[in-house]
């Protein structure tokens, strides 16, 4: 059997093209022996509205399913439906050194900004470690900013195994993908926190308005343009074939091709790519009971695996 991979996505807002090209596309492409979860417990560190969290969770589930995730192939579930993870997190907290958590970027960044982080944010790496270790994960695909969390996970697993002279927790390894750099409508990295996103399931006039607002330089229709510095071209390239991308680049350099033309071409590419999923997404969002059923099926599988790991941990430390 292939190595088991695990990834989570926070339901902290509408998923956008950065999420799609950075993670979702890869998740849909690699579903065998994979665990994918909606990290609603983690979202509590930043969200304070219950209705918003419920909606965002349904949105993430519907997005993944509409874009091709198959619950019969991958284990797809909601984090909070697996209580064993919280128990494993508490067990791990008793071998976690304060200094290890104080060095976590998620905590240090808040301190550097003069903010008062809550305990949940401070212990965030322990819960993430429990997420990873609960399913005997082999591989954890992450971006560079998340590597430290996997390293902390390994540290906690080693510490527990050493304290209790056991091999309860498997040591996972991280894999660094090569996600596309997805610029937002302002040219900076696409991010919800920057308010510069193109949400996957925004369409029609709303999508057109966002695409047409993408920041460009002031060159006129007849001026030659540099495709390598253009946000519109960079986004178009993510969707287009190499031939179509090369053709657009040539038009840029030749002049007589305006940014308005390029934005219309980008709009067409987005609608063509996601169009088949629009109806599936709408149908799923209109049937929340069906979404719940899909997540429950995944939760049963996830709980079964997590219980095996929890039982090993409880026996090792004398809880049973």
C-alpha positions in Angstrom: 0.0 0.0 0.0 1.1 3.5 -0.7 2.3 5.8 2.1 -0.5 7.5 3.9 -0.7 11.3 3.5 -2.7 13.8 5.6 -3.7 17.4 4.9 -6.2 19.8 6.5 -7.9 23.0 5.4 -9.2 25.6 7.7 -12.8 26.8 7.1 -11.9 30.4 7.6 -13.5 31.9 4.5 -14.2 31.4 0.8 -11.7 29.2 -0.9 -10.0 31.0 -3.8 -7.6 30.3 -6.7 -4.6 30.4 -4.3 -6.2 27.5 -2.4 -7.0 25.7 -5.5 -3.6 25.8 -7.2 -1.7 25.5 -3.9 -3.6 22.6 -2.4 -7.0 21.5 -3.6 -5.9 20.5 -7.1 -3.2 18.3 -5.6 -5.5 16.8 -3.1 -8.0 15.8 -5.8 -5.2 14.3 -7.9 -3.8 12.2 -5.1 -6.7 10.5 -3.2 -5.5 7.0 -2.6 -4.7 6.3 1.1 -5.2 10.0 1.9 -6.9 11.6 4.9 -8.3 15.1 4.3 -10.0 17.0 7.0 -11.8 20.3 7.6 -9.9 21.9 10.5 -12.9 23.5 12.3 -11.2 23.2 15.7 -8.2 25.2 14.4 -10.6 27.8 12.9 -11.7 28.7 16.4 -8.4 30.5 16.9 -9.5 33.2 14.4 -13.3 32.9 14.0 -15.8 34.1 16.7 -19.1 33.6 14.9 -20.8 30.3 15.0 -23.0 30.7 11.9 -19.9 31.8 9.9 -18.0 28.6 11.0 -21.0 26.4 10.1 -21.3 28.0 6.7 -17.6 27.9 6.0 -17.4 24.2 6.9 -20.2 23.4 4.5 -18.5 25.6 1.8 -15.2 23.7 2.2 -17.0 20.3 2.0 -19.0 21.3 -1.0 -16.0 22.8 -2.8 -13.9 19.7 -2.4 -16.7 17.4 -3.5 -17.7 19.5 -6.4 -14.1 19.7 -7.7 -13.8 15.9 -7.7 -12.8 14.6 -4.2 -14.3 11.1 -3.9 -15.2 10.0 -0.3 -14.9 6.4 -1.4 -11.3 6.9 -2.2 -10.0 9.4 0.3 -11.1 9.7 3.9 -12.8 13.2 4.0 -14.1 14.4 7.4 -14.6 17.2 9.9 -11.9 17.5 12.5 -14.3 18.0 15.4 -16.1 14.7 14.5 -13.0 12.8 15.8 -12.9 13.4 19.6 -10.0 11.0 19.9 -7.8 13.7 18.5 -8.5 16.0 21.5 -7.5 13.2 23.9 -4.3 12.5 22.0 -3.6 16.3 22.1 -3.9 16.3 25.9 -1.7 13.3 26.2 0.9 15.0 24.0 0.7 18.2 26.0 2.2 16.4 28.9 5.5 15.8 27.1 5.5 19.2 25.3 8.2 21.6 26.6 7.0 25.2 27.0 10.1 26.4 25.0 9.1 24.3 22.0 5.7 26.0 21.8 7.1 29.5 22.5 9.3 29.1 19.4 6.3 28.3 17.2 6.0 30.9 14.4 2.2 31.1 14.9 2.8 32.2 18.4 5.9 34.4 17.9 4.3 36.3 15.1 1.4 37.4 17.3 3.7 38.4 20.1 5.9 40.4 17.6 2.8 42.3 16.5 1.9 43.2 20.1 -1.2 41.0 20.1 -2.3 38.9 23.1 -2.6 35.3 21.8 -5.1 33.0 23.4 -4.1 29.6 24.9 -5.7 27.9 21.9 -3.2 29.6 19.6 -0.3 28.8 22.0 -1.2 25.1 22.0 -2.2 25.0 18.3 1.0 23.0 17.4 0.0 20.3 19.8 -3.5 19.9 18.3 -1.9 19.9 14.8 0.5 17.2 16.0 -2.4 15.1 17.3 -4.1 15.5 13.9 -1.1 14.1 12.1 -0.2 11.3 14.6 -3.8 10.1 15.1 -3.9 8.5 11.7 -0.4 7.0 11.5 0.4 9.5 8.8 3.6 9.0 6.8 3.6 12.1 4.7 2.3 15.6 5.4 2.4 17.9 2.3 3.0 21.4 3.5 4.2 24.8 2.3 7.5 26.2 3.7 5.6 28.1 6.4 4.2 24.9 7.8 7.3 22.8 8.0 7.9 23.8 11.6 4.6 22.3 12.6 5.7 18.9 11.3 9.0 19.2 13.0 7.2 19.9 16.3 5.0 16.9 15.6 8.1 14.7 15.3 9.6 16.2 18.5 6.4 15.4 20.4 6.2 11.9 19.0 9.9 11.2 19.9 9.4 12.7 23.4 6.3 10.5 24.1 7.9 7.4 22.7 11.0 8.0 24.8 9.2 8.8 28.1 7.1 5.7 27.8 9.7 3.4 26.2 7.2 2.7 23.4 6.7 3.1 19.7 3.2 4.4 19.9 3.6 7.2 17.4 4.9 6.9 13.9 7.3 9.7 12.9 5.8 11.5 9.9 7.8 13.4 7.3 6.9 16.5 5.4 6.9 16.9 1.7 7.3 20.3 0.0 5.3 20.6 -3.1 5.9 23.1 -5.8 2.6 25.0 -5.7 2.1 27.7 -8.3 2.6 31.3 -7.1 -0.9 32.7 -7.4 -1.1 36.5 -7.4 -4.1 38.3 -6.1 -6.0 41.1 -7.9 -3.5 43.6 -6.4 -0.4 41.7 -7.6 0.5 40.5 -4.1 0.2 36.9 -3.0 -3.5 35.9 -3.1 -4.7 35.7 0.5 -8.0 36.2 2.4 -6.1 38.3 4.9 -5.2 40.7 2.1 -8.7 40.9 0.6 -7.3 40.3 -2.9 -8.8 37.0 -3.8 -10.7 35.5 -6.7 -13.0 33.0 -5.0 -13.5 29.7 -6.9 -17.2 29.8 -7.0 -17.8 33.4 -7.6 -19.2 33.8 -11.1 -21.2 36.0 -13.4 -21.1 39.7 -12.9 -19.3 39.4 -9.6 -16.5 37.4 -11.1 -16.2 39.8 -14.1 -16.0 42.8 -11.8 -13.2 41.2 -9.8 -11.3 40.2 -12.9 -11.6 43.6 -14.5 -10.3 45.2 -11.3 -7.0 43.3 -11.5 -4.2 45.9 -11.1 -2.1 46.6 -14.3 0.3 49.3 -15.4 -0.8 52.3 -17.4 0.4 51.1 -20.9 -2.2 51.7 -23.6 -3.7 49.4 -26.2 -1.0 49.9 -28.8 2.0 49.7 -26.5 4.1 46.5 -26.3 3.8 44.9 -22.9 5.9 42.6 -20.7 3.9 39.4 -19.9 6.4 38.4 -17.2 5.4 41.4 -15.0 1.6 41.2 -15.6 -0.7 39.8 -13.0 -3.4 39.1 -15.6 -1.0 37.0 -17.7 0.3 35.1 -14.6 -3.2 34.1 -13.7 -4.1 33.2 -17.2 -1.0 31.0 -17.5 -2.3 28.9 -14.5 -5.3 27.8 -16.6 -4.1 27.9 -20.2 -2.2 25.3 -22.2 1.5 26.1 -22.9 0.5 27.0 -26.5 -2.3 29.4 -25.5 0.0 31.0 -22.9 2.8 31.5 -25.5 0.3 33.0 -28.0 -0.9 35.5 -25.4 2.7 36.4 -24.5 3.4 37.1 -28.2 0.3 39.4 -28.4 1.6 41.3 -25.3 5.0 41.9 -26.9 3.6 42.8 -30.3 1.3 45.6 -29.1 -2.3 46.2 -30.2 -3.5 43.9 -27.4 -4.9 45.6 -24.3 -5.2 44.5 -20.8 -9.0 44.5 -21.3 -8.5 41.8 -23.9 -6.3 39.8 -21.6 -8.8 40.1 -18.7 -11.6 38.9 -21.0 -9.4 35.9 -21.9 -8.7 35.2 -18.2 -12.4 35.4 -17.4 -13.2 32.9 -20.1 -10.5 30.5 -18.8 -11.8 30.6 -15.3 -15.4 30.0 -16.3 -14.4 27.2 -18.6 -12.3 25.5 -16.0 -14.7 25.7 -13.1 -18.0 25.8 -15.0 -18.7 22.1 -14.8 -18.4 22.3 -11.0 -20.7 25.3 -10.5 -23.9 23.2 -10.7 -22.5 20.4 -8.4 -21.4 23.0 -5.8 -24.8 24.7 -5.8 -26.6 21.4 -5.5 -24.4 20.4 -2.5 -24.8 23.7 -0.7 -28.6 23.4 -1.2 -28.6 19.9 0.5 -26.7 20.3 3.8 -28.0 17.0 5.0 -26.2 15.3 2.1 -23.0 17.1 3.0 -23.4 16.0 6.6 -23.8 12.4 5.4 -20.7 12.5 3.3 -18.7 13.9 6.2 -20.1 11.4 8.7 -19.0 8.5 6.5 -15.4 9.9 6.5 -15.6 10.5 10.3 -16.4 6.9 11.0 -13.3 5.8 9.1 -11.2 8.5 10.8 -12.4 7.6 14.3 -11.6 4.0 13.7 -8.0 4.8 12.8 -7.6 7.4 15.6 -9.0 5.0 18.2 -6.3 2.5 17.3 -3.6 5.1 17.9 -5.3 6.4 21.1 -5.6 2.9 22.5 -1.9 2.4 22.0 -1.1 5.7 23.7 -3.5 5.1 26.7 -1.9 1.7 27.3 1.6 3.0 27.0 1.0 5.8 29.6 -1.1 3.7 32.0 -4.6 5.0 31.3 -5.8 1.5 30.7 
